[in-house]
Amino acid sequence: MSQHAAPPRFPWRVTLVVAVLVVAATVVTGLLLGRDRVDSSAPAAASASASAAPSTTPTSTPSATLGSAGQDRQLTVLLTVRDDERQAVSSILVGVGGRTGSVSELLLPRALLLPTVPAMRLSQASDPNGGALAIVPLQTLLGVQIDAAVDLDRLAWGGLIDATGTRVDPVIGKQTGSFLLVLDRVLAGLPPDAGTMSELLTGLGSMARTTVTNEDAGRVLALIGRGLRAHESQRELLPVTYIRGGDERTAVVKRAETDVVVARLFPEALLQTGHSGPLRVVLQRAGASVGAELTARQTLASAGLGVVSDRPAGVAVDATRVVVPDGSAAAVAAGTQVATVLGLPPSVVTTDPDLAPVVDARVLLGPEAAAVTQ
């Protein structure tokens, strides 16, 4: 054949169909493999990236099945967008459903200190399992059930803007730093039905990682979109105090103010006795030294319990007490477990009807705590 002969012509429609099938198969395969890594190997991922992010405790995760939630209670989703280096740029906890009648949004600073051992900032919950790694410590810190995490990279965020037809400046809109400025407009433009939303997530592939199935994630994101089209969101900043450690600042929650904000935004998602994930223990000095508090915190965290610290109690106690919200079998069992970890007898467990039910147990550390917890 002459080298100048025209090449054979293939039907372009057939070629296009084949290309689409190949791309679709690649995306679905990558999504399934990525989801396996997020759902089943978060602790392993933390170990593999130990140089970038410290290991976290506890490592058990809440249930990854949403079921019919959203109809009978508020759903919460941790939504994070990442930059080109796959570092978390912005994170927000979104609540929707139940009897709240609106979408709630709690903005979380990147420098937020998480209750992990060793300590870790929210930004250090690194990709690809960043959202999954952050769920449990955030749930412990805030006292809120977190049902799912959705991690979007820059391309996925830009894809959502394009898919929803959101009218924003094409340069500013797709910059990850503008995430919070255009978030509600993008979410309000999401497909109204769960099926279409699930297909959109599937098309984004590994650029959009979730800790639940695409069907469940599509259902809750569609619900958020419908909520934002009906009402403006209730948005608040997490109350924090910034402290400087080395070259970086760290954000520490203001406990009293945080509890008020969380209860206002997520009234139907507050942790209750028997919640998924580890027990939530609030540690409070009531005559004990700072060193005793640190020792008790390490002891409880090493046993897989979620631990947060509160400001010192106004009144000292004679001896360490473990306070639970009521006398139910589940509440007393939780208190007894905490006491056992600290090397204390079950007799130290007491009830307090004024204790918020979002706390599984409150440990009032007395003056003898250092000797008990060593």
Secondary structure, 3 states (H helix, E strand, C coil): CCCCCCCCCCCHHHHHHHHHHHHHHHHHHHHHHHHHHHHHCHHHHHHHCCCCCCCCCCCCCCCCCCCCCCCCCEEEEEEEEECCCCCEEEEEEEEEECCCCCCEEEEECCCEEECCCCCEEHHHCCCCCHHHHHHHHHHHHHCECCCEEEEECHHHHHHHHHHHCCCCCHHHHCCHHHHHHHHHHHHHCCCCCHHHHHHHHHHHHHHEEECCCHHHHHHHHHHHHHHHHHCCCEEEECCEEEEEECCEEEEEECHHHHHHHHHHHCCCCECCCCCCCCCEEEEEECCCCHHHHHHHHHHHHHCCCEEEECCCCCCCCCCCEEEECCCCHHHHHHHHHHHHHCCCCHHHEEECCCCCCCCCEEEEECCCHHHHHC
